[in-house]
Amino acid sequence: MSLKIVSKPGCGRITITRSVIEPGIRLLKSKTSALVLYGQHADSRCHYCTQPLEKDRITCEKCGFVRYCSEQCQKNDILHKPAECAAIIEWPGFAFDADTRCAIRILTQISIEQKLGQQSAQMIPADGESEFIYSEDYNSKTPTAIDVLLLAGNNEFDETQNESQRRFVSRVIFGIIVKSLPLYASKPLLPQFMKHTNRYKPNPDNEMQVINESQQNTIQENEEPDSPRILNGDDYVNLLDAVLCIVERNAFTVRPELGFSVNPSASLVNHSCAPTASFLNSGVNKRPVSQEQLQLQLQGQQQLNPPSQPQVELASICKIPPNEELSINYMPLAIHVFMQEMRDVQKYATIVGLLSDIQREGEEVEIED
């Protein structure tokens, strides 16, 4: 791959080219960290792969809201339980609040990695770290929780800002999910989410209790250096507040307007009025539509085609020289083409075929590798 991430003063992290990029080249395929459907599609689309549901749909037995097209999709959707499920049961309005459900899924990923560890290497660097070069295998890697937490969000959150709507929602979510989804002051959380935890400890009733300075020193002396400490309520709310902001600022639409996803490796590309690249949905694998087909697949008579989630692809729309920052704009690609044509007339013919495909919204677009 011909991309790398570098730190730019005043801009944070940016994605730049390592070599000349021709128009119409697929630059990056970004896997999903968390995906949610909008409420109006909840009973017609699979909540994992987003394919249309048929009569043999599977419904979550607890919340009755999340549905799947197959047992495999239900098994793969490890971020639904227990917290998202519990939130929908206790506060049914959350079923139609996609931002909140996505934030809860990200917290669930944090919890899973705290228990099991990261299953793959971190994909993106922290702000200020040295340059990071993408390799070809990053297209197949699943983002880690730390990749999500490193995205641009509300880095100046303040627990005294109790009047903001997002912070109010964060406190409500905390009260609903904390019992089913306890988090700890350990990896992959970042230091800014743990400002208060060292001054608190859980009492036997799982409530937070302030301890005085002498007690704190005693506890710290007797604890193992890396012993997990439960995340204090204020820190938990700060984390929720920040994750909600990350979701708001980094969500990609799952077309055709089915929902949205958070794709960390695709988020490190800044906006521009004269973009050099465009984001596309890659489409998803079609699921087995009958038990007969499934049996044929198991017997090796048909190629196994497991369900997958939509991904976000980044494709060049003009010739890009080396060491130039990639930029995008969330306009229809037809407008991109017009604007880029004003800068570089020669490249129009290269992508006119791509453009005609993209106008058929919802279809998979084939782009030259």
N, C-alpha and C positions, 0 to 999 in steps of 0.2 A: 504494500500500500504506500501511496505517496503523500501521506499526511503526517504531521506532527503537531503536538500541543506545546506552546511556549507561554511564558508569562510576559505580559505587556504592561508597563507602568500606566496606571490610570484606567486600564481595561480589564484587569484580571487575566484569565487564561483565554487564549485564542487558538484557533486551528489554522495552520498555514500549510502551503504546499512544499514538497521537497523536490519536485521536478516539474517539468511542463505538463499540464493537464489539457487534453483536447476536449472539445465540446461533446456532451452526451456520454461521458464516462461515469460509471457508478463508482463513487469514491468510498462509500461507507455503508454498511448494513448494520443498523443498531437494534439489538434485541431489547425486548421490553422488560422493565423492572416491575412495574405494576400497571395493570389495565383494568378499567371499569367501563361498563355500559351505562348509557343514560337510562333513566328510569322508564322512558317510553318504549325502550327495546328490551326490557327485562324479561318479558314473557314470550319473545319471538326470536331471540338470538342466544347462542351459547355464551355464557359468561367467561369462558376461557378462550375458545378459538374464534368466537364471534360469528360462526356459521349459522344460517337459519335453522331453527328447530323444527323437528318433525314430530309425529305422534308419539314416538318412543322416547320423549324427553325425560330427563331425570331432574327432579326438584329437590332442593335441600330440605331434608326432613325437619330441621329445626326452625329456620327462618321462613321457609316457604317462598322466598323471593328469588334466590339465585337458582338458575336452571342450566343444565348441560345437555349436550347432544349425545354424549356417550359416557360410559364409565371411565374411560381413559381421561377424558377432559376433567371429570370430577376428581379423579385421583391427582391429576397434575395441578389442580387449582389449590395449592397448599396455603395460599394467603387468605382464603376466605374464613377459615375457622382458626381459633374460636372467636376472635374479637369482632370482626365485621358482622358475623352472624349474631353475636350477642347485642351489638349496637342496634341492629335492625329490629330485633325482638323487643328490646326495651324502649326504643324510640323509633317507631315505624317511619317517621319522616326522613330518617337518614337513608332510607332506601332510594330516595329521589334526590339525595345530595351527593353527587358524584365526587366532588372534591374531598368530602369527609371520608367516604368509603375508600378512596385512593390513599389518603393519608393513613388510615388504619391499616391498610395492606402493607404500606411501607414500614410501619411500626412492627407489624408481624414479621416482616423480613428481618428487621433488626433483632427481634427476639429469637428467631430461628438461628441466626448466625451467632448470637451470644451463647446458645445452647450447643450448637453443632460445629461452630467455627465456619469461616469462609470456605466455600467449596471451590472457588476459583480465585485467581489473583485479581487485585484491584486494577481497574481499567483506566482510570483517569487520575492525574496527579493533583495534589492540593495546590491552591493558589500560592505562587512564589517558588514552587519547586522547579528544578531544572527541566529542560525540554524532554518531552516524552514522545517516542516514535511509535505510531501504530504499526502493528504487524498483521499479516493476513488472517491469522487465527482469531483475531479480536472480533471478526464478524460472527463467529460462532459462540462467543463467550456470553454467559449470562451476567448481567451487572450485579455487583455486590451492594450491600446496604451502604457502605462507605461511599461508593460512587454516587449514590443518590444524595447523601448528606453533604457532599462537597459541591453540589450544584448551587448556582446563585439563588439566594432566597432572602429572607429577612434576617440579615446578620446583625442587626441592631435591635433585636427584640428586647423588651424591657418588661419584667413581670409587674411593674407598677402601672402599666397601661391597661387597666382593667376595663376600660370603656369601649375598646375596639370590638367590633362584631366578631372578628376572627378569634380574638382572645377569649371572648365569651363562649364561642363554639368549642374552643380548645378545652376550657374548663368543664363543659358539659360532657364532651367525649371522654375526658380523663375520668370523671365520676362513673361513667358507664363501663369502660373497658379495663380499668386498672386491676380489677380482681382476676379477670381472665387473661390479661396480658401484662404481667409485671415485667419491668425492664430494670437493668442493672447498670451501675456506673462502671462499665467496662466496654471493651471493643464490641462493635465498631463505632460507638458514640464518640463524639469529639469533645474536647475540654469545655467549650462554651455551653454545653448542655448539662454540665455538672457543677454549677457554681454553688449550690446549696447542699448537695448530698452529704458532704463531709460533716455538716452541722446537724444532721438528722439521722435517726435510726428507726427501724420499724418496731412497734410494740407488738405484743402477742396477738392483738386484734387486727393486725395488718394496717394500722393507722400510723401516720407520721407523728413523731414526738420530738420536740426540741430538747436538746441536751446541752448542759452548760459546758464551759470551756474545759474545766478539769476532767469531766467525764469524757469529753472528746479526746483529750490527750491520752487518757488511759486506754480507750478503745483503739486508738491508732497504734499505740505501743504494743498491744497484745495481738493485733491482727496481722495476718500474713500480708506481705507487700502487695500482692496481686489479688487479694480476696475480693470477690464481687460484693458490692454494696448496693442495696436496692435504691433505685432512682427516686429521689425525693419528689413530693407532689409539685412543688414550684418548678423544679427542673423538668419534670414530665410535661407540664403545661407549656413551658418554654419550648421543649422539643416539638410538641404538637403544633404550636404556633408557627415555628420555623418550617416544619414539614408541610403544613397547609400552604405556606407562602411558596415553597419550592414547587408544589403541585401547580399552583396558580400560574407560576412564571415559566414552567418547563413542560407543560402538557402538550402532546401532539394529538391531533384529531385522528380517530380511527374512522376512516371513510367507508361508506357515505354517511357521515354524521352519526355514527353508532355510539360513540363514546370517546374516551381519550386514554392515552398511555404516557408513562414517564420513561424516556429512553436516554439514559445519562450520556452515552458517548455522542449522541446527536445534539446535545444541548450546548456544546462548547463552540458554537458557530454564531457569530453576532449578526444582527440585522443590518441591512443597508438599503438605501433607495435605489442602488444600482448593483444588485446581487450578482455573484458569480456562480452560484449553485442553487439548487432547489430540492426540497424534501418531497418524497413520494411515499405512498404506502405500498408495501411489497406484495400484499395479498397473503392468503393463508392456504395451507394444504386442505383439500377436501376430505371430509371424514368418511368412513365407511357408512353406507346408507342402508345396509341390511345385514342380518345375521348370516345370510348365505355368503355375502361378500367377505364378511369377517372370517368365516370358516375357510374360505378359499385362501385368504391371506395367511392364516395360521398354518395351512397345509403347504404353503410355499407356491401356490398356483397363481397368486397375484402378489405384486410388490406391496409390501407393508408401507402404508402411508399414514403415519401417526399424526394426530392433530397438533397444530402449532399455533402460536399467537402471531398476529400481524406484527411486522417489523417496520421500521422507518429507514428509508434509503436516502442517501445524499448523492445527487448527480450534478455534474458540471453542466452549465448552460452556455459557456463560452470558453475560449482558450484562456488558460490561467498560467502565468509565468511562475517560475520557482520563487519560493519565499514570499508569496503574496497571501494575505489573509483571506480565508474563505468567508463569504458573506451570503446571507439568504434574506428573503423577504416573504412574508406570508400572503402574497398576492397570488392569483391564478397564474399558472406558468405562461399563459398567453401574454399576459402583461410583462412578465419577465422577458419573454422573447422580444417583444417590441422594444423594451428599454435597452436590452443588450444589443439589439440590431443597430440602434443608434450609435453604439460604441464600436461595434465590430460587425459590419455587414456580411463578411465572408462566412461567419459561422451559422447563419440562419438555415441554410440548406442542410446542414449536418443534423439538425435536431427537428426539422419539420415533421418527420415521420413520428418521432417521439411525442411531439406536441399533439398530433391527431389522436394518438392513443390516450393521452392523459385527459383529453376532453371527455372521454367516456368514463365518468367518475365511478369509482368503485371497482373497476377492472384492474387486473394486475398489469403493470407496465414493464415490458422487457427493455432493459437498457444494456448497451454493450459494455462488457467488462474491460 
